[in-house]
Amino acid sequence: MRRPPIRSRIPILILVVLLGGLAACDAPYDTVILGGTIIDGSGGEPFEADLGIRGDRIEAIGSLSRARADRVIDATALYLAPGFIDLHSHAEAALGDEERSVAEPLIAQGITTVVVNADGRSPADLVEQRNEFLEHGLGVNVAQLVGHNTARTRAMDGSHDRAPTPEELDEMRAIIRAGMEAGAFGLSTGLFYTPSSYSETDEVIALAEVAAEFGGMHSSHIRDESDYTVGVVNAVQEIIDITRATGVVGIVSHIKALGPNVWGDSEEIVARIQAARDEGLPVWADQYPYAASQTSMVAALFPAWSRAEGDGGLRGRLDDPVLAERIRAEIAENLVRRGGADRLQFTGGEYMGRTLQDYADDHGMDGVEAAIDIVRIEAPTGVVSHNMNDDDILRIMRQPWTATSTDGVLPVFGEGMPHPRGYGAFARKIRKYVVEEGAIELPFAIRSMTAVGAEAMGLEDRGRLEVGAFADVVVFDLEAVNDPASYMEPHQLSEGMVWVLVNGVPVIEGGVFTGAVPGRVLLRDGSDARSDRGDDPR
């Protein structure tokens, strides 16, 4: 790919050069990055400049070739960008684990900040979770959400298909308030999943009001990404309506049109969100750049009413002949929505890497009976679901309000066959959609990975390369950026990141992981919590 043209920013650069020069006379920088092309996250044209870092902040951008520095990075022929922000991550379990908290699969993509506790699932005690994150140090920054599923299950003592009593709703609000007071960036809901799927919109509004009091956001796996119940367009509209009612920042998580029945609905989805934004409502979306999703086979195929009271409740209903026939009929409809049994690929167990259709063929069953059999024998049900259309993906990706996300776990190397997005989402967006297809421009892609997420979160000093911002910086070789992780061979790290700095500390140095853990738990008030391990490599 040809390098984008360099546009002059002489008035700005003169100022930062003078400031940088004065600073250089007083004390050396910790790091100076020389000779690179800066993509600052704004979406504007790239420009050539040097960047100086002191402590955890960017101190100067300009001509710094004569500046003194403890570390000098030659970025000739390389690009500099803000560290990437993953607006929807399931990395929380791994980040509390000593072996995985360095987060190599994330930083190999250039990710320096992740938002965790998505889809309505979080601990009730975010302070305890924060301390677990900091115990061994973090390779990336972490922002927490507080979950609707968690609040509902605790307040209602289980997964029940009914509305909460006034007292139960008050308890749910108290749990969300405690999470926000602990520093959460907002509320997460998983309205497709039980027990959140049993809620009505007014219940979510009551909880979103609490997040809105703190200036927080509402990140939602919406009620329907296909045509299971209300339909994907109406599910997106629900998030808009919640934002209109409460003022909360609304984020449609991993936005998509899932399954052949709704392919093309992205046009109306985009129109609805754009109209809301034109109205002044703070509605955003995030997206991973793949045509397959990942969930459990049970969530994908079994109706929500059948899953009340968890797996035990489901198996009990399968033993009831009348209910079992009703379940079979709905599974058959859901298989059509998902494009058929041959589009559901298992992520673990005996059939890892093979499909539900393979299981059905091997056991002389159709897809419906195969799904029921797997539930009865309690086999693993995680699936990658190949269900999206390229036109929808591109239409959504090209919107200025769409951030980038992984929706991924932080995998254990070699364990299972998870969706490759946990290893490759950000690198894939650059390689496939910028370099190979030219579907979007590089500055636009970088903005979607940085400033868009930061603005949605209310982060004022991350997501941009500018003087005074935190020094989350990626230095990458555009020609080398690649995402070798695939659906059949997912355990492969992304390539092309030459340097990655988190809060000014290299976590990748010359293409090599340093083992440093300078990440912080970010708090909604703009402060942060830090490990006493600091930047010590392991």
Secondary structure as a PSIPRED ss2 file (coil, helix, strand):
# PSIPRED VFORMAT (PSIPRED V4.0)

   1 M C   1.000  0.000  0.000
   2 R C   1.000  0.000  0.000
   3 R C   1.000  0.000  0.000
   4 P C   1.000  0.000  0.000
   5 P C   1.000  0.000  0.000
   6 I C   1.000  0.000  0.000
   7 R C   1.000  0.000  0.000
   8 S C   1.000  0.000  0.000
   9 R C   1.000  0.000  0.000
  10 I H   0.000  1.000  0.000
  11 P H   0.000  1.000  0.000
  12 I H   0.000  1.000  0.000
  13 L H   0.000  1.000  0.000
  14 I H   0.000  1.000  0.000
  15 L H   0.000  1.000  0.000
  16 V H   0.000  1.000  0.000
  17 V H   0.000  1.000  0.000
  18 L H   0.000  1.000  0.000
  19 L H   0.000  1.000  0.000
  20 G H   0.000  1.000  0.000
  21 G H   0.000  1.000  0.000
  22 L H   0.000  1.000  0.000
  23 A H   0.000  1.000  0.000
  24 A H   0.000  1.000  0.000
  25 C H   0.000  1.000  0.000
  26 D H   0.000  1.000  0.000
  27 A C   1.000  0.000  0.000
  28 P C   1.000  0.000  0.000
  29 Y E   0.000  0.000  1.000
  30 D E   0.000  0.000  1.000
  31 T E   0.000  0.000  1.000
  32 V E   0.000  0.000  1.000
  33 I E   0.000  0.000  1.000
  34 L E   0.000  0.000  1.000
  35 G E   0.000  0.000  1.000
  36 G E   0.000  0.000  1.000
  37 T E   0.000  0.000  1.000
  38 I E   0.000  0.000  1.000
  39 I C   1.000  0.000  0.000
  40 D C   1.000  0.000  0.000
  41 G C   1.000  0.000  0.000
  42 S C   1.000  0.000  0.000
  43 G C   1.000  0.000  0.000
  44 G C   1.000  0.000  0.000
  45 E C   1.000  0.000  0.000
  46 P C   1.000  0.000  0.000
  47 F E   0.000  0.000  1.000
  48 E E   0.000  0.000  1.000
  49 A E   0.000  0.000  1.000
  50 D E   0.000  0.000  1.000
  51 L E   0.000  0.000  1.000
  52 G E   0.000  0.000  1.000
  53 I E   0.000  0.000  1.000
  54 R E   0.000  0.000  1.000
  55 G C   1.000  0.000  0.000
  56 D C   1.000  0.000  0.000
  57 R E   0.000  0.000  1.000
  58 I E   0.000  0.000  1.000
  59 E E   0.000  0.000  1.000
  60 A E   0.000  0.000  1.000
  61 I E   0.000  0.000  1.000
  62 G E   0.000  0.000  1.000
  63 S C   1.000  0.000  0.000
  64 L C   1.000  0.000  0.000
  65 S C   1.000  0.000  0.000
  66 R C   1.000  0.000  0.000
  67 A C   1.000  0.000  0.000
  68 R C   1.000  0.000  0.000
  69 A E   0.000  0.000  1.000
  70 D E   0.000  0.000  1.000
  71 R E   0.000  0.000  1.000
  72 V E   0.000  0.000  1.000
  73 I E   0.000  0.000  1.000
  74 D E   0.000  0.000  1.000
  75 A C   1.000  0.000  0.000
  76 T C   1.000  0.000  0.000
  77 A C   1.000  0.000  0.000
  78 L C   1.000  0.000  0.000
  79 Y E   0.000  0.000  1.000
  80 L E   0.000  0.000  1.000
  81 A E   0.000  0.000  1.000
  82 P E   0.000  0.000  1.000
  83 G C   1.000  0.000  0.000
  84 F E   0.000  0.000  1.000
  85 I E   0.000  0.000  1.000
  86 D E   0.000  0.000  1.000
  87 L C   1.000  0.000  0.000
  88 H C   1.000  0.000  0.000
  89 S C   1.000  0.000  0.000
  90 H C   1.000  0.000  0.000
  91 A C   1.000  0.000  0.000
  92 E H   0.000  1.000  0.000
  93 A H   0.000  1.000  0.000
  94 A H   0.000  1.000  0.000
  95 L H   0.000  1.000  0.000
  96 G C   1.000  0.000  0.000
  97 D C   1.000  0.000  0.000
  98 E C   1.000  0.000  0.000
  99 E C   1.000  0.000  0.000
 100 R C   1.000  0.000  0.000
 101 S C   1.000  0.000  0.000
 102 V C   1.000  0.000  0.000
 103 A C   1.000  0.000  0.000
 104 E H   0.000  1.000  0.000
 105 P H   0.000  1.000  0.000
 106 L H   0.000  1.000  0.000
 107 I H   0.000  1.000  0.000
 108 A C   1.000  0.000  0.000
 109 Q C   1.000  0.000  0.000
 110 G C   1.000  0.000  0.000
 111 I E   0.000  0.000  1.000
 112 T E   0.000  0.000  1.000
 113 T E   0.000  0.000  1.000
 114 V E   0.000  0.000  1.000
 115 V E   0.000  0.000  1.000
 116 V E   0.000  0.000  1.000
 117 N C   1.000  0.000  0.000
 118 A C   1.000  0.000  0.000
 119 D C   1.000  0.000  0.000
 120 G C   1.000  0.000  0.000
 121 R C   1.000  0.000  0.000
 122 S C   1.000  0.000  0.000
 123 P C   1.000  0.000  0.000
 124 A C   1.000  0.000  0.000
 125 D C   1.000  0.000  0.000
 126 L H   0.000  1.000  0.000
 127 V H   0.000  1.000  0.000
 128 E H   0.000  1.000  0.000
 129 Q H   0.000  1.000  0.000
 130 R H   0.000  1.000  0.000
 131 N H   0.000  1.000  0.000
 132 E H   0.000  1.000  0.000
 133 F H   0.000  1.000  0.000
 134 L H   0.000  1.000  0.000
 135 E H   0.000  1.000  0.000
 136 H C   1.000  0.000  0.000
 137 G C   1.000  0.000  0.000
 138 L E   0.000  0.000  1.000
 139 G C   1.000  0.000  0.000
 140 V C   1.000  0.000  0.000
 141 N E   0.000  0.000  1.000
 142 V E   0.000  0.000  1.000
 143 A E   0.000  0.000  1.000
 144 Q E   0.000  0.000  1.000
 145 L C   1.000  0.000  0.000
 146 V E   0.000  0.000  1.000
 147 G E   0.000  0.000  1.000
 148 H H   0.000  1.000  0.000
 149 N H   0.000  1.000  0.000
 150 T H   0.000  1.000  0.000
 151 A H   0.000  1.000  0.000
 152 R H   0.000  1.000  0.000
 153 T H   0.000  1.000  0.000
 154 R H   0.000  1.000  0.000
 155 A H   0.000  1.000  0.000
 156 M C   1.000  0.000  0.000
 157 D C   1.000  0.000  0.000
 158 G C   1.000  0.000  0.000
 159 S C   1.000  0.000  0.000
 160 H C   1.000  0.000  0.000
 161 D C   1.000  0.000  0.000
 162 R C   1.000  0.000  0.000
 163 A C   1.000  0.000  0.000
 164 P C   1.000  0.000  0.000
 165 T C   1.000  0.000  0.000
 166 P H   0.000  1.000  0.000
 167 E H   0.000  1.000  0.000
 168 E H   0.000  1.000  0.000
 169 L H   0.000  1.000  0.000
 170 D H   0.000  1.000  0.000
 171 E H   0.000  1.000  0.000
 172 M H   0.000  1.000  0.000
 173 R H   0.000  1.000  0.000
 174 A H   0.000  1.000  0.000
 175 I H   0.000  1.000  0.000
 176 I H   0.000  1.000  0.000
 177 R H   0.000  1.000  0.000
 178 A H   0.000  1.000  0.000
 179 G H   0.000  1.000  0.000
 180 M H   0.000  1.000  0.000
 181 E H   0.000  1.000  0.000
 182 A C   1.000  0.000  0.000
 183 G C   1.000  0.000  0.000
 184 A C   1.000  0.000  0.000
 185 F C   1.000  0.000  0.000
 186 G E   0.000  0.000  1.000
 187 L E   0.000  0.000  1.000
 188 S E   0.000  0.000  1.000
 189 T E   0.000  0.000  1.000
 190 G E   0.000  0.000  1.000
 191 L C   1.000  0.000  0.000
 192 F C   1.000  0.000  0.000
 193 Y C   1.000  0.000  0.000
 194 T C   1.000  0.000  0.000
 195 P C   1.000  0.000  0.000
 196 S H   0.000  1.000  0.000
 197 S H   0.000  1.000  0.000
 198 Y H   0.000  1.000  0.000
 199 S C   1.000  0.000  0.000
 200 E C   1.000  0.000  0.000
 201 T H   0.000  1.000  0.000
 202 D H   0.000  1.000  0.000
 203 E H   0.000  1.000  0.000
 204 V H   0.000  1.000  0.000
 205 I H   0.000  1.000  0.000
 206 A H   0.000  1.000  0.000
 207 L H   0.000  1.000  0.000
 208 A H   0.000  1.000  0.000
 209 E H   0.000  1.000  0.000
 210 V H   0.000  1.000  0.000
 211 A H   0.000  1.000  0.000
 212 A H   0.000  1.000  0.000
 213 E H   0.000  1.000  0.000
 214 F C   1.000  0.000  0.000
 215 G C   1.000  0.000  0.000
 216 G C   1.000  0.000  0.000
 217 M E   0.000  0.000  1.000
 218 H E   0.000  0.000  1.000
 219 S E   0.000  0.000  1.000
 220 S E   0.000  0.000  1.000
 221 H E   0.000  0.000  1.000
 222 I C   1.000  0.000  0.000
 223 R C   1.000  0.000  0.000
 224 D C   1.000  0.000  0.000
 225 E C   1.000  0.000  0.000
 226 S C   1.000  0.000  0.000
 227 D C   1.000  0.000  0.000
 228 Y C   1.000  0.000  0.000
 229 T C   1.000  0.000  0.000
 230 V C   1.000  0.000  0.000
 231 G C   1.000  0.000  0.000
 232 V H   0.000  1.000  0.000
 233 V H   0.000  1.000  0.000
 234 N H   0.000  1.000  0.000
 235 A H   0.000  1.000  0.000
 236 V H   0.000  1.000  0.000
 237 Q H   0.000  1.000  0.000
 238 E H   0.000  1.000  0.000
 239 I H   0.000  1.000  0.000
 240 I H   0.000  1.000  0.000
 241 D H   0.000  1.000  0.000
 242 I H   0.000  1.000  0.000
 243 T H   0.000  1.000  0.000
 244 R H   0.000  1.000  0.000
 245 A H   0.000  1.000  0.000
 246 T H   0.000  1.000  0.000
 247 G C   1.000  0.000  0.000
 248 V C   1.000  0.000  0.000
 249 V E   0.000  0.000  1.000
 250 G E   0.000  0.000  1.000
 251 I E   0.000  0.000  1.000
 252 V E   0.000  0.000  1.000
 253 S C   1.000  0.000  0.000
 254 H C   1.000  0.000  0.000
 255 I C   1.000  0.000  0.000
 256 K C   1.000  0.000  0.000
 257 A C   1.000  0.000  0.000
 258 L C   1.000  0.000  0.000
 259 G C   1.000  0.000  0.000
 260 P H   0.000  1.000  0.000
 261 N H   0.000  1.000  0.000
 262 V H   0.000  1.000  0.000
 263 W C   1.000  0.000  0.000
 264 G C   1.000  0.000  0.000
 265 D C   1.000  0.000  0.000
 266 S H   0.000  1.000  0.000
 267 E H   0.000  1.000  0.000
 268 E H   0.000  1.000  0.000
 269 I H   0.000  1.000  0.000
 270 V H   0.000  1.000  0.000
 271 A H   0.000  1.000  0.000
 272 R H   0.000  1.000  0.000
 273 I H   0.000  1.000  0.000
 274 Q H   0.000  1.000  0.000
 275 A H   0.000  1.000  0.000
 276 A H   0.000  1.000  0.000
 277 R H   0.000  1.000  0.000
 278 D H   0.000  1.000  0.000
 279 E C   1.000  0.000  0.000
 280 G C   1.000  0.000  0.000
 281 L C   1.000  0.000  0.000
 282 P C   1.000  0.000  0.000
 283 V E   0.000  0.000  1.000
 284 W E   0.000  0.000  1.000
 285 A E   0.000  0.000  1.000
 286 D E   0.000  0.000  1.000
 287 Q E   0.000  0.000  1.000
 288 Y C   1.000  0.000  0.000
 289 P C   1.000  0.000  0.000
 290 Y C   1.000  0.000  0.000
 291 A C   1.000  0.000  0.000
 292 A E   0.000  0.000  1.000
 293 S E   0.000  0.000  1.000
 294 Q E   0.000  0.000  1.000
 295 T E   0.000  0.000  1.000
 296 S E   0.000  0.000  1.000
 297 M H   0.000  1.000  0.000
 298 V H   0.000  1.000  0.000
 299 A H   0.000  1.000  0.000
 300 A H   0.000  1.000  0.000
 301 L H   0.000  1.000  0.000
 302 F C   1.000  0.000  0.000
 303 P C   1.000  0.000  0.000
 304 A H   0.000  1.000  0.000
 305 W H   0.000  1.000  0.000
 306 S H   0.000  1.000  0.000
 307 R H   0.000  1.000  0.000
 308 A C   1.000  0.000  0.000
 309 E C   1.000  0.000  0.000
 310 G H   0.000  1.000  0.000
 311 D H   0.000  1.000  0.000
 312 G H   0.000  1.000  0.000
 313 G H   0.000  1.000  0.000
 314 L H   0.000  1.000  0.000
 315 R H   0.000  1.000  0.000
 316 G H   0.000  1.000  0.000
 317 R H   0.000  1.000  0.000
 318 L H   0.000  1.000  0.000
 319 D C   1.000  0.000  0.000
 320 D C   1.000  0.000  0.000
 321 P H   0.000  1.000  0.000
 322 V H   0.000  1.000  0.000
 323 L H   0.000  1.000  0.000
 324 A H   0.000  1.000  0.000
 325 E H   0.000  1.000  0.000
 326 R H   0.000  1.000  0.000
 327 I H   0.000  1.000  0.000
 328 R H   0.000  1.000  0.000
 329 A H   0.000  1.000  0.000
 330 E H   0.000  1.000  0.000
 331 I H   0.000  1.000  0.000
 332 A H   0.000  1.000  0.000
 333 E H   0.000  1.000  0.000
 334 N H   0.000  1.000  0.000
 335 L H   0.000  1.000  0.000
 336 V H   0.000  1.000  0.000
 337 R H   0.000  1.000  0.000
 338 R C   1.000  0.000  0.000
 339 G C   1.000  0.000  0.000
 340 G C   1.000  0.000  0.000
 341 A H   0.000  1.000  0.000
 342 D H   0.000  1.000  0.000
 343 R H   0.000  1.000  0.000
 344 L E   0.000  0.000  1.000
 345 Q E   0.000  0.000  1.000
 346 F E   0.000  0.000  1.000
 347 T C   1.000  0.000  0.000
 348 G C   1.000  0.000  0.000
 349 G C   1.000  0.000  0.000
 350 E C   1.000  0.000  0.000
 351 Y C   1.000  0.000  0.000
 352 M C   1.000  0.000  0.000
 353 G C   1.000  0.000  0.000
 354 R C   1.000  0.000  0.000
 355 T E   0.000  0.000  1.000
 356 L H   0.000  1.000  0.000
 357 Q H   0.000  1.000  0.000
 358 D H   0.000  1.000  0.000
 359 Y H   0.000  1.000  0.000
 360 A H   0.000  1.000  0.000
 361 D H   0.000  1.000  0.000
 362 D H   0.000  1.000  0.000
 363 H C   1.000  0.000  0.000
 364 G C   1.000  0.000  0.000
 365 M C   1.000  0.000  0.000
 366 D C   1.000  0.000  0.000
 367 G H   0.000  1.000  0.000
 368 V H   0.000  1.000  0.000
 369 E H   0.000  1.000  0.000
 370 A H   0.000  1.000  0.000
 371 A H   0.000  1.000  0.000
 372 I H   0.000  1.000  0.000
 373 D H   0.000  1.000  0.000
 374 I H   0.000  1.000  0.000
 375 V H   0.000  1.000  0.000
 376 R H   0.000  1.000  0.000
 377 I C   1.000  0.000  0.000
 378 E C   1.000  0.000  0.000
 379 A C   1.000  0.000  0.000
 380 P C   1.000  0.000  0.000
 381 T C   1.000  0.000  0.000
 382 G E   0.000  0.000  1.000
 383 V E   0.000  0.000  1.000
 384 V E   0.000  0.000  1.000
 385 S E   0.000  0.000  1.000
 386 H E   0.000  0.000  1.000
 387 N C   1.000  0.000  0.000
 388 M C   1.000  0.000  0.000
 389 N C   1.000  0.000  0.000
 390 D H   0.000  1.000  0.000
 391 D H   0.000  1.000  0.000
 392 D H   0.000  1.000  0.000
 393 I H   0.000  1.000  0.000
 394 L H   0.000  1.000  0.000
 395 R H   0.000  1.000  0.000
 396 I H   0.000  1.000  0.000
 397 M H   0.000  1.000  0.000
 398 R C   1.000  0.000  0.000
 399 Q C   1.000  0.000  0.000
 400 P C   1.000  0.000  0.000
 401 W C   1.000  0.000  0.000
 402 T E   0.000  0.000  1.000
 403 A E   0.000  0.000  1.000
 404 T E   0.000  0.000  1.000
 405 S C   1.000  0.000  0.000
 406 T C   1.000  0.000  0.000
 407 D C   1.000  0.000  0.000
 408 G C   1.000  0.000  0.000
 409 V C   1.000  0.000  0.000
 410 L C   1.000  0.000  0.000
 411 P C   1.000  0.000  0.000
 412 V C   1.000  0.000  0.000
 413 F C   1.000  0.000  0.000
 414 G C   1.000  0.000  0.000
 415 E C   1.000  0.000  0.000
 416 G C   1.000  0.000  0.000
 417 M C   1.000  0.000  0.000
 418 P C   1.000  0.000  0.000
 419 H C   1.000  0.000  0.000
 420 P C   1.000  0.000  0.000
 421 R H   0.000  1.000  0.000
 422 G H   0.000  1.000  0.000
 423 Y H   0.000  1.000  0.000
 424 G H   0.000  1.000  0.000
 425 A H   0.000  1.000  0.000
 426 F H   0.000  1.000  0.000
 427 A H   0.000  1.000  0.000
 428 R H   0.000  1.000  0.000
 429 K H   0.000  1.000  0.000
 430 I H   0.000  1.000  0.000
 431 R H   0.000  1.000  0.000
 432 K H   0.000  1.000  0.000
 433 Y H   0.000  1.000  0.000
 434 V H   0.000  1.000  0.000
 435 V H   0.000  1.000  0.000
 436 E H   0.000  1.000  0.000
 437 E C   1.000  0.000  0.000
 438 G C   1.000  0.000  0.000
 439 A C   1.000  0.000  0.000
 440 I C   1.000  0.000  0.000
 441 E C   1.000  0.000  0.000
 442 L H   0.000  1.000  0.000
 443 P H   0.000  1.000  0.000
 444 F H   0.000  1.000  0.000
 445 A H   0.000  1.000  0.000
 446 I H   0.000  1.000  0.000
 447 R H   0.000  1.000  0.000
 448 S H   0.000  1.000  0.000
 449 M H   0.000  1.000  0.000
 450 T C   1.000  0.000  0.000
 451 A H   0.000  1.000  0.000
 452 V H   0.000  1.000  0.000
 453 G H   0.000  1.000  0.000
 454 A H   0.000  1.000  0.000
 455 E H   0.000  1.000  0.000
 456 A H   0.000  1.000  0.000
 457 M H   0.000  1.000  0.000
 458 G C   1.000  0.000  0.000
 459 L C   1.000  0.000  0.000
 460 E C   1.000  0.000  0.000
 461 D C   1.000  0.000  0.000
 462 R C   1.000  0.000  0.000
 463 G C   1.000  0.000  0.000
 464 R C   1.000  0.000  0.000
 465 L C   1.000  0.000  0.000
 466 E C   1.000  0.000  0.000
 467 V C   1.000  0.000  0.000
 468 G C   1.000  0.000  0.000
 469 A C   1.000  0.000  0.000
 470 F E   0.000  0.000  1.000
 471 A C   1.000  0.000  0.000
 472 D C   1.000  0.000  0.000
 473 V E   0.000  0.000  1.000
 474 V E   0.000  0.000  1.000
 475 V E   0.000  0.000  1.000
 476 F E   0.000  0.000  1.000
 477 D C   1.000  0.000  0.000
 478 L C   1.000  0.000  0.000
 479 E C   1.000  0.000  0.000
 480 A C   1.000  0.000  0.000
 481 V C   1.000  0.000  0.000
 482 N E   0.000  0.000  1.000
 483 D C   1.000  0.000  0.000
 484 P C   1.000  0.000  0.000
 485 A C   1.000  0.000  0.000
 486 S C   1.000  0.000  0.000
 487 Y C   1.000  0.000  0.000
 488 M C   1.000  0.000  0.000
 489 E C   1.000  0.000  0.000
 490 P C   1.000  0.000  0.000
 491 H C   1.000  0.000  0.000
 492 Q C   1.000  0.000  0.000
 493 L C   1.000  0.000  0.000
 494 S C   1.000  0.000  0.000
 495 E E   0.000  0.000  1.000
 496 G C   1.000  0.000  0.000
 497 M E   0.000  0.000  1.000
 498 V E   0.000  0.000  1.000
 499 W E   0.000  0.000  1.000
 500 V E   0.000  0.000  1.000
 501 L E   0.000  0.000  1.000
 502 V E   0.000  0.000  1.000
 503 N C   1.000  0.000  0.000
 504 G C   1.000  0.000  0.000
 505 V E   0.000  0.000  1.000
 506 P E   0.000  0.000  1.000
 507 V E   0.000  0.000  1.000
 508 I E   0.000  0.000  1.000
 509 E E   0.000  0.000  1.000
 510 G C   1.000  0.000  0.000
 511 G C   1.000  0.000  0.000
 512 V E   0.000  0.000  1.000
 513 F E   0.000  0.000  1.000
 514 T C   1.000  0.000  0.000
 515 G C   1.000  0.000  0.000
 516 A C   1.000  0.000  0.000
 517 V C   1.000  0.000  0.000
 518 P E   0.000  0.000  1.000
 519 G C   1.000  0.000  0.000
 520 R E   0.000  0.000  1.000
 521 V E   0.000  0.000  1.000
 522 L E   0.000  0.000  1.000
 523 L C   1.000  0.000  0.000
 524 R C   1.000  0.000  0.000
 525 D C   1.000  0.000  0.000
 526 G C   1.000  0.000  0.000
 527 S C   1.000  0.000  0.000
 528 D E   0.000  0.000  1.000
 529 A E   0.000  0.000  1.000
 530 R E   0.000  0.000  1.000
 531 S C   1.000  0.000  0.000
 532 D C   1.000  0.000  0.000
 533 R C   1.000  0.000  0.000
 534 G C   1.000  0.000  0.000
 535 D C   1.000  0.000  0.000
 536 D C   1.000  0.000  0.000
 537 P C   1.000  0.000  0.000
 538 R C   1.000  0.000  0.000
